[in-house]
Amino acid sequence: MERVATAVFLFFLCPVVAVPPLAGLPGTPGPHIAQIQAMPKNSWLKLDLPAADPTYGRCTGRSWGARAAYSPALRAGFYYGEGMHGWWDSTTRRYYDTLWAYDILGNRWICCYPGANVDTLTLTLDANGFEIDATGQPIPVAQNVHGYEMLAFDTDRQKFAFMSCPGGYDTVLDARRNLWGVGHGYRPSNCSPWMYDPASGKFQLQKTAPGAPGGGFGDTLVYVPSLKKFWFKKGGQPDPDVWYYDPAANTWTGVAATGPKPPFGIDSTCCLDTRRNRIYIGGGSYPVASGPNAFWIYDLNTNAWIDPQPSGSPGNGYATAYAFMNYDSVDDVVILVKYNSDPKGVHIYDPKTNAWTQAGSQPGLTEVNAFYDPALNVVFAHNAYDNREGEMWVYRYGDVPAAGPAPQPLPPPSGSSGGGSSSSGNTRTCGASGCGALGLEALILVGLLAALRRR
């Protein structure tokens, strides 16, 4: 009996190693993948309702967020940003600053972070002025009023990223945040983009030199693999025109671009042309462009704005609440789907001919966050009203690409913090809610006790 007591005591001294929410991705393809592969050109497919996260249910809609950041390695799209301003769930008591992942192969939702608890949220400020939890991990409290085009995925470091844009609607959290003195609508300054590391299940944030840009309404963030940097543009006609963030050096650099500046304001939709190393951006609001064209190009090779003056036009209004834009790397075209502004439908820009054409209609979409998967050569479009469950649509413009090698699962997290940030310290638990590997450890304990009894 003494041995049993000692074993139990030693067991509870061991640290709990939490399983990150996205461990094991990518998974095994479900039957819906064969349906997607069988889709003809220029067609839509509505998938069965995605499976719910076992603890937190399903991701709900979030307007003004055309982009869902995509990880080709995980085969997962990342959804972030509030929907209805200041909304929180009176049942779960969670603010809607949740982070979700959609597993393509499993057609299921995975909750990476369930949001701030409006009753019990307890943080402190570290030396950098970052809100951190008891483990030292920075927590993004109400830091993204809408996703806009400010969600990106670093495919070199395998991290989801976004820029802060609190919005100031989070009054329900004021009483808690006043306890550690940050006040209403607080956001960190002079820092990197926010990061979420799927391998560890942790948020990360790094302090930078003074003068770093902060995110705002309708801004744009794009990860550029050829540069291994993030490209960031504030809404309207900012000075400087754009910024680059280098994760390796943890530095921001402003650039005064040459060429004609875009004639539209904030909320632009955009996509990255990986063949030509340029960003297509357009359709912004406040103001909507008044001329014949609201489609601009940023040349990453020369840091120059280009007015391509294309033939044809999808209209000048296709902001992040009305449309979504993706670059189809297999067919080398831009796919613009307009669902809340005329002319509605699927519009295709061909960079080889510098021309717009309308390819077809759209299936009555209402509010969409979308991403493109080159392996299946389709766009996944989550269609849902603010803070309500919705449906997943798939659109194919061109051919099914040839099958490549199967992606490998995400490696297990190492013991290090993985980000080099003084505020990116220790891990969250699975689902960011405090579960983790307790079930596995309980089985190990039962086996240990059984072995000791036999002795």
KETIPA-978899 format. One record per residue (C-alpha): y negated, x negated, z negated. Coordinates in steps of 0.25 Angstrom, whole numbers, plus 2048, in hexadecimal, padded with zeros to 3 digits. Layout:
KETIPA-978899
+-------+------+-----+
: north : east :  up :
+-------+------+-----+
:     Y :    X :   Z :
...
+-------+------+-----+
This chain:
KETIPA-978899
+-------+------+-----+
: north : east :  up :
+-------+------+-----+
:   800 :  800 : 800 :
:   7F7 :  7F4 : 7FD :
:   7F9 :  7EF : 80B :
:   7F5 :  7FD : 811 :
:   7E8 :  7FD : 809 :
:   7E5 :  7EF : 80D :
:   7E8 :  7F3 : 81C :
:   7DF :  7FF : 81B :
:   7D4 :  7F7 : 814 :
:   7D4 :  7EC : 81F :
:   7D5 :  7F7 : 82A :
:   7C8 :  7FD : 826 :
:   7C1 :  7F0 : 825 :
:   7C3 :  7EE : 834 :
:   7B8 :  7F2 : 83D :
:   7BA :  7FE : 846 :
:   7B9 :  7FA : 854 :
:   7B4 :  806 : 85C :
:   7B9 :  80A : 86A :
:   7AD :  80B : 873 :
:   7AC :  818 : 87A :
:   7AE :  813 : 888 :
:   7BA :  80A : 884 :
:   7C5 :  80A : 88F :
:   7BC :  80F : 89A :
:   7BE :  810 : 8A6 :
:   7CA :  819 : 8A3 :
:   7D5 :  81F : 8AC :
:   7D0 :  828 : 8B8 :
:   7D2 :  837 : 8B6 :
:   7D6 :  840 : 8C1 :
:   7C7 :  843 : 8C4 :
:   7C6 :  835 : 8CA :
:   7D0 :  839 : 8D5 :
:   7C7 :  845 : 8D8 :
:   7BB :  83C : 8D9 :
:   7C2 :  833 : 8E2 :
:   7C6 :  83E : 8EB :
:   7B7 :  843 : 8ED :
:   7B2 :  844 : 8FB :
:   7A5 :  83E : 8FF :
:   798 :  845 : 8FB :
:   79F :  84E : 8F1 :
:   79E :  852 : 8E2 :
:   7A9 :  854 : 8D8 :
:   7A8 :  85B : 8CA :
:   7B1 :  854 : 8C0 :
:   7B8 :  85B : 8B5 :
:   7B0 :  85C : 8A8 :
:   7B0 :  84E : 8A3 :
:   7B8 :  84C : 896 :
:   7B0 :  84C : 889 :
:   7AE :  840 : 87F :
:   7B8 :  844 : 874 :
:   7AD :  843 : 86A :
:   7A0 :  846 : 871 :
:   7A3 :  84F : 87C :
:   79D :  84E : 88A :
:   790 :  847 : 88F :
:   786 :  852 : 892 :
:   77A :  852 : 89C :
:   76E :  84A : 89B :
:   762 :  84D : 8A5 :
:   759 :  842 : 8AB :
:   765 :  838 : 8AB :
:   769 :  836 : 8BA :
:   771 :  82A : 8B6 :
:   77E :  828 : 8AF :
:   780 :  819 : 8AE :
:   78E :  815 : 8B3 :
:   798 :  80A : 8B0 :
:   7A1 :  807 : 8BB :
:   7AA :  7FE : 8B2 :
:   7AC :  80A : 8A8 :
:   7AC :  815 : 8B2 :
:   7A2 :  81C : 8A9 :
:   794 :  822 : 8AA :
:   78A :  821 : 89F :
:   782 :  82D : 89B :
:   776 :  82C : 892 :
:   768 :  832 : 88F :
:   764 :  83F : 889 :
:   764 :  84D : 890 :
:   75C :  857 : 889 :
:   750 :  850 : 882 :
:   753 :  84E : 873 :
:   760 :  855 : 873 :
:   76B :  853 : 869 :
:   778 :  85A : 866 :
:   777 :  863 : 85A :
:   786 :  863 : 859 :
:   789 :  854 : 859 :
:   77B :  851 : 853 :
:   77A :  846 : 85E :
:   76D :  843 : 866 :
:   770 :  842 : 875 :
:   76E :  833 : 877 :
:   77D :  833 : 87A :
:   784 :  829 : 883 :
:   790 :  82E : 88C :
:   799 :  828 : 896 :
:   7A0 :  82F : 8A1 :
:   7AE :  829 : 8A4 :
:   7B0 :  82B : 8B3 :
:   7BF :  829 : 8B3 :
:   7C2 :  832 : 8A7 :
:   7B7 :  83D : 8AA :
:   7B3 :  83D : 89C :
:   7A7 :  83B : 893 :
:   7A7 :  830 : 888 :
:   79C :  830 : 87E :
:   797 :  821 : 87C :
:   78C :  825 : 871 :
:   78A :  834 : 86C :
:   77C :  833 : 869 :
:   773 :  832 : 85C :
:   777 :  83B : 850 :
:   76A :  842 : 84D :
:   76E :  843 : 83E :
:   774 :  836 : 83B :
:   76F :  82C : 845 :
:   76C :  81F : 83C :
:   767 :  812 : 843 :
:   75E :  807 : 83F :
:   754 :  7FE : 847 :
:   759 :  7F0 : 84A :
:   74F :  7E4 : 84C :
:   74E :  7E7 : 85A :
:   749 :  7F5 : 857 :
:   756 :  7FC : 85C :
:   75D :  807 : 855 :
:   76A :  803 : 851 :
:   776 :  809 : 849 :
:   77D :  803 : 83D :
:   785 :  7FA : 846 :
:   779 :  7F4 : 84D :
:   77B :  7FB : 85A :
:   76E :  800 : 861 :
:   76F :  80F : 863 :
:   767 :  816 : 86E :
:   761 :  822 : 867 :
:   75B :  82C : 870 :
:   758 :  821 : 87A :
:   75A :  828 : 887 :
:   753 :  836 : 889 :
:   759 :  836 : 897 :
:   761 :  82D : 89F :
:   759 :  82D : 8AC :
:   75D :  821 : 8B4 :
:   75D :  818 : 8A7 :
:   76C :  817 : 8A5 :
:   773 :  80B : 8AB :
:   780 :  803 : 8AA :
:   781 :  7F4 : 8A9 :
:   78D :  7F1 : 8B1 :
:   78D :  7E2 : 8AE :
:   78D :  7E4 : 89F :
:   793 :  7F1 : 89F :
:   789 :  7F9 : 897 :
:   782 :  806 : 898 :
:   772 :  805 : 897 :
:   766 :  80E : 896 :
:   757 :  80D : 893 :
:   751 :  814 : 887 :
:   748 :  820 : 88A :
:   748 :  828 : 87D :
:   73F :  833 : 881 :
:   73B :  837 : 873 :
:   743 :  844 : 872 :
:   74C :  840 : 867 :
:   745 :  846 : 85B :
:   752 :  84B : 855 :
:   754 :  83C : 852 :
:   747 :  839 : 84C :
:   74B :  83B : 83D :
:   756 :  831 : 83E :
:   74F :  827 : 846 :
:   743 :  827 : 83D :
:   74C :  822 : 832 :
:   74D :  814 : 839 :
:   73E :  815 : 83D :
:   73F :  816 : 84C :
:   738 :  823 : 84E :
:   738 :  82E : 859 :
:   73D :  829 : 867 :
:   73F :  81B : 864 :
:   745 :  811 : 86E :
:   747 :  802 : 86D :
:   73D :  7F9 : 874 :
:   73F :  7EC : 87C :
:   74E :  7ED : 87E :
:   759 :  7ED : 889 :
:   75E :  7FA : 88E :
:   767 :  801 : 885 :
:   776 :  7FD : 887 :
:   783 :  804 : 884 :
:   78F :  7FB : 884 :
:   79C :  802 : 888 :
:   7A5 :  7F7 : 883 :
:   7A0 :  7F7 : 875 :
:   79B :  806 : 875 :
:   78D :  801 : 870 :
:   77F :  802 : 873 :
:   777 :  7F5 : 875 :
:   768 :  7F2 : 876 :
:   761 :  7E5 : 877 :
:   753 :  7E0 : 873 :
:   74B :  7DA : 87E :
:   73D :  7D3 : 880 :
:   731 :  7DC : 87E :
:   72C :  7E3 : 88B :
:   739 :  7EA : 88E :
:   738 :  7F7 : 895 :
:   73C :  804 : 88E :
:   743 :  810 : 895 :
:   73B :  81D : 898 :
:   73C :  82A : 89F :
:   743 :  829 : 8AC :
:   745 :  81A : 8AD :
:   750 :  813 : 8B5 :
:   75A :  809 : 8B0 :
:   764 :  802 : 8BA :
:   76E :  7F7 : 8B8 :
:   76F :  7EE : 8C4 :
:   77C :  7E6 : 8C4 :
:   777 :  7DC : 8CE :
:   76C :  7D7 : 8C5 :
:   774 :  7DA : 8B8 :
:   767 :  7E1 : 8B3 :
:   761 :  7EF : 8B0 :
:   756 :  7F4 : 8B9 :
:   74C :  7FD : 8B2 :
:   741 :  805 : 8B7 :
:   738 :  80E : 8AF :
:   733 :  81B : 8B5 :
:   728 :  81C : 8BF :
:   721 :  810 : 8C3 :
:   722 :  806 : 8B7 :
:   71C :  7F8 : 8B6 :
:   725 :  7F0 : 8B7 :
:   72C :  7F8 : 8C2 :
:   73A :  7F4 : 8BC :
:   741 :  7EC : 8B1 :
:   74E :  7E4 : 8B1 :
:   756 :  7E3 : 8A5 :
:   760 :  7D7 : 8A4 :
:   76B :  7DA : 89A :
:   76F :  7CB : 89A :
:   762 :  7C6 : 896 :
:   75D :  7D3 : 88F :
:   750 :  7D2 : 896 :
:   747 :  7DC : 89D :
:   73F :  7D8 : 8AA :
:   734 :  7E1 : 8B0 :
:   733 :  7E0 : 8BF :
:   727 :  7E4 : 8C8 :
:   72E :  7E9 : 8D5 :
:   728 :  7E8 : 8E2 :
:   727 :  7F4 : 8EC :
:   723 :  802 : 8EB :
:   725 :  808 : 8DE :
:   72D :  815 : 8DD :
:   724 :  822 : 8DE :
:   72B :  82A : 8D4 :
:   72B :  82A : 8C5 :
:   736 :  82B : 8BA :
:   744 :  831 : 8BA :
:   749 :  82A : 8C7 :
:   757 :  82A : 8CB :
:   75D :  81D : 8D0 :
:   769 :  814 : 8D4 :
:   76D :  806 : 8D7 :
:   771 :  801 : 8E5 :
:   77B :  7F6 : 8E1 :
:   77C :  7F1 : 8F0 :
:   76D :  7EF : 8F2 :
:   769 :  7EC : 8E4 :
:   75F :  7F7 : 8E3 :
:   75B :  803 : 8DB :
:   759 :  811 : 8E1 :
:   74F :  819 : 8D9 :
:   748 :  826 : 8DC :
:   745 :  835 : 8D9 :
:   73D :  833 : 8CD :
:   734 :  83D : 8C6 :
:   726 :  83C : 8C0 :
:   722 :  83B : 8CB :
:   72B :  83F : 8D6 :
:   728 :  836 : 8E2 :
:   71F :  83E : 8EB :
:   722 :  836 : 8F8 :
:   72D :  837 : 902 :
:   737 :  82E : 8FA :
:   73B :  82D : 8EB :
:   746 :  823 : 8ED :
:   743 :  814 : 8EA :
:   74A :  807 : 8E9 :
:   749 :  7FC : 8E0 :
:   74E :  7EF : 8E6 :
:   755 :  7E6 : 8DB :
:   755 :  7DA : 8E3 :
:   746 :  7D9 : 8E6 :
:   741 :  7E2 : 8DA :
:   73A :  7EB : 8E4 :
:   737 :  7FA : 8E6 :
:   73B :  800 : 8F4 :
:   737 :  80D : 8FA :
:   743 :  80F : 903 :
:   73C :  81B : 90B :
:   74A :  821 : 90E :
:   74C :  82B : 918 :
:   750 :  839 : 912 :
:   74D :  83D : 904 :
:   754 :  843 : 8F8 :
:   746 :  848 : 8F3 :
:   73D :  841 : 8E9 :
:   742 :  847 : 8DC :
:   74F :  842 : 8D7 :
:   74D :  83E : 8C8 :
:   757 :  83C : 8BE :
:   758 :  84A : 8BA :
:   759 :  84F : 8C8 :
:   762 :  845 : 8CF :
:   76B :  839 : 8CE :
:   76C :  82D : 8D7 :
:   778 :  823 : 8D8 :
:   77B :  817 : 8E2 :
:   788 :  819 : 8E9 :
:   78D :  80B : 8EA :
:   799 :  80E : 8F3 :
:   791 :  816 : 8FD :
:   784 :  80E : 8FB :
:   77C :  81A : 8FA :
:   773 :  821 : 8EF :
:   778 :  82E : 8EA :
:   76C :  837 : 8E5 :
:   771 :  845 : 8DF :
:   765 :  84E : 8DD :
:   769 :  85B : 8D5 :
:   75B :  85F : 8CF :
:   751 :  85C : 8DA :
:   751 :  860 : 8E8 :
:   757 :  85D : 8F2 :
:   764 :  85E : 8E9 :
:   770 :  857 : 8ED :
:   776 :  849 : 8F0 :
:   76D :  840 : 8F7 :
:   771 :  832 : 8FD :
:   769 :  826 : 8FF :
:   76F :  81C : 909 :
:   768 :  80E : 907 :
:   76E :  809 : 914 :
:   766 :  814 : 91C :
:   75B :  816 : 911 :
:   75D :  825 : 912 :
:   75F :  831 : 90A :
:   769 :  83D : 90D :
:   76E :  849 : 906 :
:   77D :  848 : 905 :
:   780 :  855 : 8FE :
:   77E :  85F : 8F2 :
:   780 :  85D : 8E3 :
:   789 :  867 : 8DB :
:   77E :  86D : 8D2 :
:   77B :  862 : 8C9 :
:   771 :  864 : 8BE :
:   76F :  857 : 8B5 :
:   777 :  84B : 8B9 :
:   77A :  83D : 8B4 :
:   781 :  835 : 8BF :
:   788 :  827 : 8C2 :
:   78F :  821 : 8CE :
:   79D :  81B : 8CD :
:   7A0 :  812 : 8D9 :
:   7AF :  811 : 8D7 :
:   7B0 :  820 : 8DA :
:   7A3 :  820 : 8E3 :
:   79E :  82D : 8DC :
:   792 :  831 : 8D3 :
:   796 :  838 : 8C6 :
:   78B :  842 : 8C2 :
:   78C :  849 : 8B4 :
:   785 :  856 : 8B5 :
:   780 :  85D : 8A8 :
:   774 :  863 : 8A2 :
:   76D :  85C : 897 :
:   776 :  85C : 88A :
:   781 :  864 : 891 :
:   78F :  860 : 896 :
:   790 :  860 : 8A5 :
:   799 :  85B : 8B0 :
:   79C :  84F : 8B8 :
:   79A :  84F : 8C7 :
:   79E :  844 : 8D1 :
:   798 :  842 : 8DF :
:   79D :  839 : 8EA :
:   795 :  835 : 8F6 :
:   79E :  82C : 8FD :
:   7AC :  826 : 8FE :
:   7B6 :  823 : 8F2 :
:   7B5 :  814 : 8F0 :
:   7C2 :  80C : 8F1 :
:   7C8 :  80A : 8E3 :
:   7C5 :  7FD : 8DC :
:   7CC :  7F7 : 8D0 :
:   7CD :  7FF : 8C4 :
:   7C2 :  7FD : 8B9 :
:   7C6 :  7F6 : 8AC :
:   7C4 :  7FD : 89F :
:   7B8 :  7F8 : 896 :
:   7BC :  7EC : 88D :
:   7BC :  7EF : 87E :
:   7AF :  7EB : 876 :
:   7AE :  7DD : 871 :
:   7AA :  7DA : 863 :
:   79C :  7D6 : 867 :
:   790 :  7DF : 869 :
:   790 :  7DD : 878 :
:   781 :  7DE : 87A :
:   77A :  7D2 : 874 :
:   770 :  7DC : 86D :
:   76C :  7DA : 85F :
:   76D :  7E9 : 85E :
:   77A :  7EC : 866 :
:   783 :  7E9 : 85A :
:   790 :  7EF : 856 :
:   798 :  7FA : 85D :
:   797 :  809 : 85D :
:   7A3 :  811 : 85C :
:   7AB :  819 : 866 :
:   7A2 :  824 : 86C :
:   797 :  81E : 863 :
:   79B :  828 : 858 :
:   7A3 :  820 : 84E :
:   7B2 :  822 : 853 :
:   7B8 :  816 : 859 :
:   7C5 :  80F : 857 :
:   7C9 :  816 : 849 :
:   7D4 :  81E : 850 :
:   7DB :  811 : 855 :
:   7D8 :  80A : 847 :
:   7DE :  815 : 840 :
:   7EB :  813 : 848 :
:   7EB :  804 : 845 :
:   7EA :  807 : 836 :
:   7F5 :  811 : 836 :
:   7FE :  807 : 83D :
:   7FA :  7FC : 833 :
:   7FD :  805 : 827 :
:   80B :  809 : 82D :
:   80E :  7FA : 82F :
:   80A :  7F7 : 821 :
:   813 :  802 : 81B :
:   81F :  7FD : 823 :
:   81D :  7F0 : 81C :
+-------+------+-----+
